Amino acid sequence: MILEGKYELKTSRENLWEFIIDPAKIGKCLPDLKSLEVESEDKFVAVTRVGVGPIRADFKFRIEIVGKEPPSRVRLKAVGSGSGRSINLDIAIEIKEISSGSELSYKSDVKVAGMMTGLGQRLIKDTADKTVAGVFECVKKQVL
């Protein structure tokens, strides 16, 4: 499943870049964060509560920055698992300078396995869209 979107932020591209690539900062914007362990400047582990419909579980995500083109592009991979379920994400983020600050666009390929797949793509996509929107709303508040 592909998720994509754009956000305008009233901050410089460089300021937004520094926030996005800092695991300690961006990690705090993950929804229902239970714990965060920064392993290096490009790797971190986050435990979050994930829910789709009636199914809720704690997932341990290993997140790694796998490509950087400062201050314009970053690519992340995340692998999450919990309670016999898994979520794999490949996320590409692009940051452009615009007259009012910055524009952040993202495209993510999401693969879900386990019990959640039986809930249907539409429910999973709706939940994923809301989760991503929550992350970027947090980013907006943090970088202003």
N, C-alpha and C positions, 0 to 999 in steps of 0.2 A: 504494500500500500504506500502510495506517495502522498506526503503532506508538504504543502508549501504555503508561503505567505510573505507579507512585507509589513514592516513597522517603521514609522518615522519617529525619530528621537531628537530632542532639542539638546544635543551635545555634539562635540566634535567627533569626527571619525576616529581620531587617535584615542580619545577618552573611552569611546565605546569599545574599540579594539582591546585596550588594556583590561577592561572589565571582562570581556568575552573569553580571553585566553588565560585568565587567572582562575585556576580551579577553586581556590578558596572563596572567590567572589561569586562566580557563576554558580558554583555548587549550592550556595545558599538560596538560589532562586528555584531549585528543584522542588516540585510540589511534595508536600507531606514528607519532608526530609527527616529521617530519624538519626542518621549519622553520616559523617563525611571524613574521609581519610585521604589527605593529599600525599601521594607517593613520590611525585616529582613535578616539575613545572608542566609536564604534558600528560600526566596520568593521575587519576584519582578514583576512589571507590566511594560510591554513595549507596546508602540503604534508604529506600523510599517506600511508601505505601502506595500501591497501585490498585485501582479498582475500575472494573468495567462491568456495568450492570450490577448483578448481585455478588459478583466474585471480587474479593479484595484479598490482597496478600502483600507481604513485604518482599521487595525485590532488591537484590544486591546487584548494582550496576558497576561494571568496570568500564571506565570512560577514558578514552585516549585521544589526544589531539594527534592526528596522523598527517596533517599538512598545514603549512602556514605560508601566507604571502602577505606580510605586514604592510600596511594596515587594512588590507582589502578583503582577504579571503582566509577562511579557516575551515578545515574538515575534521570532523570528529567521528569516532566509532564508539558505540556503546553496546555492551552485551549485558543483559539483565536476566537473572534467574531467581525463581522462588516458587516453592510448593508445586513442583512438577510442571512449571510453565516457564516460557522464555520469551524475551523481547530483544530483538537485534535492531539497532539503528545505525544508519549511515547518514550523517548530517553535513550538508554543505552550507556555509554561511558566507554571504557577501555583504560588505559594508561600503556604501557609496556616500560621498559628500554631496549634500544638497543645500540649497540656500537657507533652510531653517535648521540645519544641523547635519543629521545623518539619516540614511535609509538602510535598514538592515533587512535583507531578504534571505530566506532559508528554503532549502529543499531537503526533505528527509525521506529515505526509503526505510519503512518500518516492516519488520517481519515478526509475527506473533505466532507462537506455537503452544500447544497444550490446551487446557480446558477453555481458555478465552476464545479460541478460534470458533467454537460452536455457537458463540453469541452473535455472529454475523458481522460482516465487514462494516455495515452502516453504523452499528452501535460502537464498534471499536474505533472507527474513524471519528465519530462525533466526540467520543471521550478523549481521543488523542488530540484533536483540534483544540478542545477546551484546555487540556493540559499544557500544550505548547503556548496557547494564548496567555495562560497564567504565568509561565516562565518569562515571556517577553514583557508582560505588564510589570513584573518584578524588576526586570532589567531596566525598564523605563524609569521606575521610581528610584532605583539605586544610582543611576548615572547622571541624574539631573543635578 
